[in-house]
């Protein structure tokens, strides 16, 4: 289905929709790739996160073209929302991120990182509201406002909009990225699953119609300060260096008390 144009306020040449589940390990594993993509080519694209709370994940990956869709210019969501009781954990996680997003996009990103730290590094579950509240505290949110929003129609409606976008773009697997350029007559490209970095770069080149010069990568220390959590393989991939050299650089930072090792992860402590 065709649309009338890009969303208002989008001035960059490409628009990328990133469909994620906060509790999906593959979505978290893709983060270093996306961070490198943003550093090198972020001047050419706007990135929009779309949350998926529950999903029947398909086996394998897909890479195909899709039409532009009406969801790109806004979705009319239902005012009345019926919730299951008890709510499934994936839904609760996505709803909590949308509640945090009501305090701003950066607030939601900080909250999501805290949530993923609890799940993927500390190995905890989020079956209790207290866990979500602790994430809000650690993310520097207005905690009382977050608690109120967590049970408000606004957060539910915002998540419902994301779910409707995913349904209309026929997204059935996470992570999924959908690329659109500024020509409304062109089709978008949808790619599901995790791929090597060069695949996403090739897609950007194809959608732009030329090969831009990538921006320079920052020092590893600066990247870690932004990423907070990385593996040695992440650093090796981002900086295109051997695993042994990445390990050596991270150990140097540990001696400087800039990072600490938690299992297979390196955590920035600055």
URFEN-V526082 format. One record per pair of residues at least 12 apart in sequence whose ideal C-beta (glycine too) atoms are under 10 Angstrom apart, sorted by sequence separation. I is the first residue (numbers start at 1). J is the second residue. D is the distance in Angstrom with one decimal. If there is no record, write none. Layout:
# URFEN-V526082
I/J/D
I/J/D
This chain:
# URFEN-V526082
18/30/8.6
83/95/9.0
96/108/9.5
97/109/9.1
99/111/8.4
100/112/7.5
119/131/9.6
166/178/9.9
177/189/8.5
178/190/4.8
179/191/7.7
191/203/6.7
223/235/7.8
232/244/9.1
234/246/8.2
235/247/8.4
254/266/7.8
257/269/7.0
258/270/5.9
34/47/7.6
98/111/10.0
118/131/6.5
133/146/7.3
136/149/9.8
165/178/9.5
177/190/7.4
178/191/7.9
201/214/7.9
232/245/9.8
233/246/7.6
236/249/9.6
253/266/7.8
257/270/8.8
20/34/9.8
97/111/6.2
100/114/9.3
118/132/9.3
132/146/8.0
133/147/6.7
136/150/8.8
176/190/6.4
177/191/5.4
178/192/9.5
189/203/6.1
232/246/5.0
233/247/9.8
235/249/6.8
256/270/9.9
96/111/7.2
97/112/5.4
100/115/8.9
132/147/8.8
176/191/7.0
177/192/8.0
220/235/6.3
223/238/6.6
231/246/9.1
232/247/5.0
235/250/6.4
251/266/9.5
253/268/8.6
254/269/9.5
18/34/7.2
96/112/9.0
115/131/8.7
118/134/7.9
119/135/10.0
175/191/9.2
176/192/4.3
177/193/9.7
223/239/8.1
230/246/9.2
232/248/9.6
234/250/10.0
250/266/5.2
253/269/9.6
115/132/7.7
118/135/6.5
133/150/8.7
173/190/10.0
175/192/7.4
176/193/7.9
189/206/7.5
232/249/9.1
253/270/9.8
16/34/9.2
94/112/9.9
97/115/7.1
114/132/9.5
117/135/8.4
129/147/8.0
132/150/7.0
174/192/7.9
175/193/7.3
177/195/9.4
189/207/6.8
220/238/8.4
232/250/6.2
93/112/9.0
96/115/7.0
115/134/10.0
116/135/9.5
169/188/8.3
171/190/7.5
173/192/4.3
174/193/9.0
175/194/6.8
188/207/8.6
220/239/6.6
231/250/9.4
232/251/9.6
247/266/9.6
114/134/8.0
115/135/5.1
118/138/9.0
170/190/7.9
172/192/7.6
173/193/6.6
175/195/9.9
219/239/9.8
230/250/8.1
246/266/9.7
16/37/8.9
50/71/9.0
111/132/8.7
114/135/4.1
115/136/9.6
117/138/8.3
129/150/7.5
169/190/7.0
171/192/7.4
179/200/8.9
186/207/8.1
217/238/6.9
220/241/9.3
16/38/9.9
93/115/6.4
113/135/9.0
114/136/7.9
129/151/9.5
217/239/6.3
93/116/9.5
112/135/8.8
114/137/8.8
115/138/9.6
177/200/7.4
181/204/9.8
186/209/9.8
217/240/9.0
48/72/9.3
111/135/5.8
114/138/4.7
115/139/8.6
179/203/5.6
183/207/9.5
27/52/9.3
110/135/9.1
111/136/6.3
113/138/9.1
114/139/4.8
179/204/7.5
181/206/9.2
182/207/9.4
224/249/9.7
93/119/8.1
110/136/9.4
113/139/7.4
114/140/9.5
177/203/8.1
181/207/4.7
182/208/9.7
183/209/9.2
220/246/8.3
224/250/8.3
14/41/8.6
111/138/8.6
112/139/8.4
114/141/9.4
179/206/8.4
180/207/7.6
181/208/7.0
16/44/9.9
24/52/8.5
110/138/8.3
111/139/4.3
179/207/5.1
181/209/7.9
221/249/8.9
16/45/5.2
17/46/9.8
18/47/6.0
19/48/9.7
20/49/6.4
22/51/6.9
107/136/9.0
110/139/3.9
111/140/9.1
179/208/9.9
220/249/5.4
224/253/7.0
230/259/8.7
232/261/9.8
12/42/8.6
13/43/9.1
14/44/5.7
15/45/6.7
16/46/7.1
17/47/8.2
18/48/6.8
19/49/8.2
20/50/7.4
21/51/7.3
22/52/9.1
23/53/9.2
54/84/9.7
89/119/9.8
96/126/7.8
109/139/8.7
110/140/6.4
111/141/6.3
219/249/9.8
220/250/7.9
229/259/9.8
12/43/7.4
13/44/5.3
14/45/3.8
15/46/5.2
16/47/5.1
17/48/5.3
18/49/5.3
19/50/4.9
20/51/6.5
21/52/5.1
22/53/8.5
24/55/8.4
26/57/9.2
108/139/8.8
110/141/7.6
221/252/9.5
228/259/10.0
233/264/8.8
234/265/9.1
235/266/7.9
12/44/6.0
13/45/7.1
14/46/7.3
15/47/8.3
16/48/7.1
17/49/8.3
18/50/6.7
19/51/7.9
20/52/6.9
21/53/7.2
100/132/9.2
107/139/6.7
220/252/9.2
221/253/6.3
231/263/9.4
232/264/7.9
234/266/8.5
12/45/5.5
13/46/9.2
14/47/9.3
15/48/6.9
16/49/9.9
17/50/5.6
18/51/9.8
19/52/5.7
21/54/8.3
24/57/8.3
54/87/9.9
93/126/6.0
96/129/9.1
99/132/8.5
103/136/9.2
106/139/9.6
107/140/7.6
108/141/9.2
220/253/7.4
225/258/8.5
229/262/8.1
231/264/5.6
232/265/9.3
12/46/4.8
21/55/6.2
53/87/8.8
54/88/6.1
92/126/6.5
106/140/9.7
107/141/5.6
224/258/7.3
225/259/9.8
231/265/5.9
232/266/7.2
10/45/9.5
11/46/8.0
12/47/9.4
53/88/7.5
54/89/9.6
55/90/7.8
92/127/8.5
96/131/9.5
97/132/9.8
100/135/8.3
107/142/8.7
111/146/8.1
221/256/8.6
224/259/6.3
230/265/7.0
231/266/7.0
10/46/5.1
19/55/8.9
21/57/8.7
53/89/9.3
54/90/5.3
89/125/7.1
90/126/9.7
96/132/4.9
100/136/6.8
103/139/9.3
229/265/5.2
230/266/5.4
9/46/8.6
53/90/5.1
54/91/5.7
89/126/6.2
92/129/8.8
95/132/9.4
96/133/9.6
99/136/8.6
103/140/9.5
104/141/9.4
221/258/6.3
228/265/9.7
229/266/7.2
230/267/8.5
10/48/8.8
52/90/8.2
53/91/3.9
89/127/6.6
97/135/9.6
103/141/5.7
107/145/9.9
220/258/9.8
221/259/8.8
228/266/9.6
229/267/5.6
230/268/8.3
7/46/8.6
51/90/9.7
52/91/9.7
53/92/7.9
92/131/10.0
93/132/8.4
96/135/7.5
100/139/6.9
102/141/9.7
103/142/6.2
107/146/8.8
220/259/9.9
227/266/9.3
228/267/6.8
229/268/7.6
6/46/8.8
51/91/9.8
53/93/7.2
54/94/8.4
92/132/7.7
96/136/8.2
102/142/9.9
197/237/6.5
227/267/9.9
228/268/5.2
7/48/8.1
53/94/3.7
86/127/9.2
100/141/6.0
196/237/8.5
197/238/8.3
227/268/7.2
228/269/9.6
51/93/8.6
52/94/6.9
53/95/6.9
93/135/9.9
99/141/9.1
100/142/9.9
103/145/6.5
224/266/7.1
226/268/8.4
228/270/9.8
51/94/4.3
102/145/7.7
103/146/7.1
197/240/8.8
224/267/8.8
225/268/5.5
50/94/10.0
51/95/8.6
53/97/9.4
102/146/8.3
224/268/4.6
53/98/9.3
100/145/9.7
223/268/9.3
224/269/9.7
225/270/6.1
51/97/6.0
99/145/8.9
100/146/6.3
102/148/9.4
103/149/7.9
224/270/8.4
51/98/6.5
99/146/5.8
102/149/4.9
221/268/8.7
49/97/8.6
99/147/8.6
101/149/9.0
102/150/9.7
99/148/8.6
100/149/7.9
221/270/8.8
51/101/8.9
96/146/8.2
99/149/4.0
100/150/9.0
102/152/8.1
98/149/8.3
99/150/4.5
17/69/9.6
49/101/8.8
98/150/9.2
99/151/8.5
102/154/6.1
15/68/10.0
96/149/9.2
99/152/7.4
101/154/9.9
102/155/6.5
17/71/8.6
95/149/9.5
96/150/6.3
101/155/8.1
17/72/8.1
95/150/7.0
99/154/8.3
100/155/8.8
49/105/8.4
95/151/9.3
98/154/8.5
99/155/4.2
102/158/7.4
15/72/7.4
48/105/9.8
51/108/9.4
98/155/4.7
99/156/9.2
101/158/6.8
92/150/9.0
97/155/9.1
98/156/8.0
101/159/9.5
49/108/8.0
96/155/8.2
98/157/8.8
99/158/8.4
49/109/8.3
95/155/5.7
98/158/4.4
99/159/8.9
51/112/9.2
94/155/9.6
95/156/6.8
97/158/9.6
98/159/4.6
101/162/10.0
6/68/9.2
10/72/9.3
97/159/8.4
98/160/9.3
5/68/9.1
49/112/8.5
95/158/8.8
96/159/9.7
98/161/9.0
3/67/8.6
4/68/9.2
7/71/9.8
94/158/9.8
95/159/5.4
98/162/7.4
1/66/9.4
2/67/6.3
3/68/4.5
7/72/6.1
8/73/8.4
91/156/9.9
94/159/5.7
95/160/9.9
97/162/9.7
1/67/5.3
2/68/5.6
3/69/6.1
4/70/8.5
6/72/6.7
7/73/6.1
8/74/9.0
23/89/7.0
24/90/8.5
1/68/7.1
2/69/8.4
3/70/5.6
5/72/8.2
6/73/7.8
7/74/7.3
23/90/5.5
1/69/5.4
2/70/8.6
3/71/8.2
4/72/8.9
5/73/6.7
22/90/7.7
83/151/9.9
91/159/7.9
94/162/7.5
1/70/6.1
3/72/5.0
4/73/5.9
21/90/6.1
23/92/9.5
24/93/9.8
94/163/8.5
1/71/9.3
3/73/5.4
22/92/9.6
23/93/5.2
3/74/9.9
22/93/4.3
23/94/8.5
21/93/7.7
22/94/5.9
81/153/6.9
91/163/9.5
21/94/7.1
22/95/9.8
80/153/8.7
83/156/7.0
20/94/9.0
22/96/8.0
79/153/7.5
82/156/9.8
22/97/5.6
81/156/4.8
80/156/9.9
81/157/6.6
20/97/9.4
80/157/9.7
78/156/9.9
79/157/7.3
81/159/8.9
77/156/9.3
78/157/7.8
81/160/5.9
77/157/5.2
31/112/9.9
77/158/8.2
79/160/9.9
31/113/9.1
77/159/9.4
78/160/6.8
77/160/5.0
78/161/9.8
28/112/9.5
77/161/4.8
27/112/9.9
28/113/9.7
31/116/8.6
75/160/8.6
76/161/9.0
77/162/9.6
75/161/4.9
77/163/9.3
78/164/9.0
74/161/8.7
75/162/8.8
77/164/6.5
28/116/5.4
75/163/9.7
76/164/9.0
22/111/9.4
27/116/8.8
28/117/9.9
75/164/5.2
22/112/6.0
71/161/8.5
75/165/6.1
25/116/9.4
28/119/8.5
29/120/9.3
71/162/9.6
74/165/9.9
20/112/8.8
23/115/8.2
24/116/9.8
28/120/5.8
22/115/5.8
23/116/8.3
28/121/9.9
71/164/6.9
72/165/8.5
75/168/7.9
22/116/6.8
25/119/8.9
71/165/4.2
24/119/9.9
25/120/6.7
70/165/9.6
71/166/8.7
23/119/6.0
69/165/8.0
71/167/8.9
72/168/9.6
22/119/8.0
23/120/8.8
71/168/4.7
72/169/9.0
70/168/6.9
71/169/6.4
69/168/5.4
69/169/5.6
68/169/9.7
69/170/9.1
23/125/9.5
67/169/9.4
23/126/8.1
66/169/6.5
22/126/9.2
66/170/7.1
66/171/9.6
53/159/6.4
64/170/9.7
72/178/9.2
51/158/8.8
52/159/9.3
53/160/9.8
71/178/9.9
51/159/6.3
55/163/9.5
72/180/6.9
121/229/6.7
50/159/10.0
53/162/8.3
54/163/8.4
69/178/8.7
120/229/8.4
51/161/9.7
52/162/7.0
53/163/6.8
62/172/8.6
68/178/9.6
50/161/8.8
51/162/4.7
52/163/6.8
55/166/7.9
62/173/7.3
69/180/9.2
117/228/7.9
50/162/4.7
51/163/8.0
61/173/7.3
66/178/6.8
68/180/6.3
72/184/9.4
116/228/9.7
117/229/6.7
49/162/8.4
50/163/8.7
52/165/9.5
53/166/9.7
60/173/8.5
66/179/9.7
68/181/9.8
116/229/8.0
48/162/9.8
50/164/9.8
51/165/9.6
52/166/5.3
58/172/5.3
59/173/8.9
62/176/8.6
65/179/9.9
66/180/9.5
113/227/9.2
114/228/9.5
50/165/5.4
51/166/8.5
52/167/9.6
57/172/7.4
58/173/5.0
61/176/9.3
68/183/9.6
113/228/6.0
50/166/6.1
55/171/8.1
56/172/6.7
57/173/5.4
68/184/6.5
72/188/8.6
113/229/7.7
48/165/9.2
55/172/6.9
56/173/9.0
57/174/7.0
68/185/8.7
55/173/7.2
68/186/7.8
110/228/9.6
50/169/8.5
52/171/7.0
55/174/6.1
67/186/9.8
68/187/7.0
69/188/7.9
52/172/9.4
67/187/5.7
68/188/5.7
50/171/7.9
52/173/9.4
55/176/9.8
65/186/9.4
66/187/6.4
67/188/7.2
52/174/5.8
65/187/4.6
66/188/5.2
51/174/9.5
52/175/9.5
64/187/9.7
65/188/7.1
66/189/7.3
50/174/9.8
52/176/8.7
65/189/5.6
66/190/4.8
64/189/7.7
65/190/7.3
50/176/8.8
63/189/7.8
64/190/6.0
63/190/7.6
64/191/8.2
50/178/8.9
62/190/7.4
63/191/4.9
64/192/8.9
62/191/7.6
63/192/7.4
47/177/9.1
48/178/9.4
61/191/7.7
62/192/4.8
63/193/8.2
61/192/5.3
62/193/7.3
60/192/8.7
61/193/2.9
63/195/8.3
60/193/7.3
61/194/7.7
45/179/8.0
46/180/9.8
58/192/7.9
61/195/7.5
45/180/9.4
57/192/9.6
58/193/9.4
45/181/9.4
63/199/8.5
44/181/9.9
37/177/9.7
63/203/9.1
122/262/8.7
123/263/9.2
34/175/8.8
121/262/5.8
122/263/9.8
20/162/9.9
33/175/9.7
121/263/6.9
19/162/8.4
34/177/8.7
120/263/9.8
121/264/9.4
30/174/9.3
31/175/9.4
121/265/5.8
30/175/5.1
117/262/9.3
120/265/8.4
19/165/8.2
29/175/8.7
121/267/7.8
19/166/5.6
26/173/9.0
27/174/5.5
28/175/9.2
30/177/8.8
17/165/7.4
26/174/6.8
27/175/4.6
117/265/9.2
17/166/9.1
24/173/9.6
26/175/6.0
27/176/9.6
19/169/7.8
24/174/5.0
117/267/8.5
23/174/9.8
24/175/7.0
17/169/7.2
19/171/4.8
21/173/9.8
22/174/9.8
19/172/9.6
21/174/4.7
17/171/8.5
19/173/8.4
20/174/5.6
21/175/8.2
19/174/5.8
20/175/5.4
18/174/9.4
19/175/6.5
20/176/8.4
18/175/6.8
19/176/4.2
20/177/9.7
40/197/9.3
18/176/7.7
19/177/7.5
17/176/8.1
18/177/5.5
19/178/7.5
41/200/8.8
45/204/6.9
17/177/6.9
18/178/8.3
37/197/7.3
41/201/7.2
44/204/6.6
16/177/5.8
17/178/4.2
33/194/7.7
36/197/6.3
40/201/7.8
44/205/10.0
16/178/7.0
17/179/8.2
33/195/8.1
45/207/8.5
15/178/8.7
16/179/5.5
17/180/7.8
30/193/9.2
33/196/8.2
34/197/9.6
37/200/5.6
41/204/5.5
44/207/9.0
45/208/8.9
15/179/7.8
16/180/7.6
30/194/5.4
33/197/5.3
36/200/9.1
37/201/7.3
40/204/9.2
41/205/9.2
44/208/6.3
14/179/6.3
15/180/4.7
29/194/6.3
30/195/8.9
32/197/8.9
36/201/9.3
14/180/6.8
15/181/7.9
33/199/9.3
34/200/8.2
37/203/9.8
1/168/8.2
13/180/10.0
14/181/5.6
15/182/8.1
26/193/7.5
27/194/8.9
33/200/6.7
37/204/7.6
41/208/8.9
1/169/9.9
13/181/6.4
14/182/7.5
26/194/5.4
33/201/10.0
44/212/6.3
13/182/5.5
43/212/8.2
10/180/9.4
12/182/8.3
13/183/9.7
30/200/9.4
44/214/10.0
11/182/9.4
17/188/8.4
19/190/9.3
41/212/6.8
43/214/9.9
10/182/8.5
16/188/9.5
40/212/9.0
41/213/9.8
43/215/7.0
7/180/10.0
15/188/8.8
16/189/9.9
17/190/8.8
19/192/8.4
40/213/9.2
41/214/6.2
42/215/7.6
6/180/7.3
14/188/10.0
40/214/3.6
41/215/7.4
6/181/9.3
39/214/8.2
40/215/5.3
6/182/6.4
39/215/6.2
40/216/8.3
3/180/9.0
5/182/8.8
37/214/9.3
38/215/9.6
39/216/8.4
40/217/7.2
6/184/7.6
36/214/9.2
39/217/6.0
5/184/5.5
39/218/6.9
4/184/7.1
3/184/6.6
36/217/7.4
2/184/7.1
2/185/7.8
39/222/10.0
16/200/9.2
39/223/7.8
2/187/9.4
3/188/9.8
16/203/9.1
36/223/8.7
39/226/9.0
16/204/8.7
35/223/7.4
38/226/9.8
14/203/9.3
14/204/6.7
13/204/9.5
16/207/9.1
32/223/9.1
35/226/7.2
36/227/9.9
15/207/9.6
35/227/6.0
14/207/5.4
13/207/8.1
14/208/6.7
13/208/6.0
32/227/6.9
35/230/9.2
13/209/9.2
31/227/7.5
13/210/10.0
31/228/10.0
32/229/9.6
31/229/8.7
32/230/6.4
36/234/9.2
40/238/9.7
13/212/9.5
31/230/9.0
32/231/8.1
35/234/8.8
39/238/8.3
28/229/8.9
32/233/8.5
33/234/8.8
36/237/7.4
37/238/10.0
29/231/9.0
32/234/4.0
36/238/4.7
31/234/8.4
32/235/8.2
35/238/7.2
36/239/8.7
29/233/9.6
32/236/9.9
33/237/7.2
36/240/9.4
29/234/8.9
32/237/6.3
33/238/8.2
32/238/5.7
